[in-house]
Amino acid sequence: MECWEAAYVAGIIDGEGSITLTRMHEKEHRRPCISIASTDLELLEYLLSLTGGNISSKKNYNPEKHKDSYTLTIKKKEDVMCLLKEISGYLRVERKRNRALWILKNYEKVTLRNGKYNSELLERKHAFEKMFFEI
């Protein structure tokens, strides 16, 4: 990704996106996720070409009043971490920049590859999540 593209993606995330930790399944630990909602499918398709992820659509129950809406969601760890590295310096919304930096600095430290945590490691994982949501 070119620098100007990273700055552009950061601007879109600052305005219309979120950087969060989410669960894919009920019993698993949270993982980083970036999502961007828009009624502009062309914009999301362009962002998809730069970032990876998936685009989903939301059923429009009142087409006379509302446009169709779409969400680009990036959940694959490698894609999220790579994107955060590229855009974190361009994020202007302090909360989103701090969340991105917190994930980049700490997520790998508290996440075991095999997912088998002892009580001490599990406590560190939960503390990481708690601090993230306090940002």
Helices and strands as residue ranges (DSSP letters): H 3-16, E 17-22, E 31-38, H 41-51, E 54-58, E 69-74, H 77-87, H 94-110, H 119-134
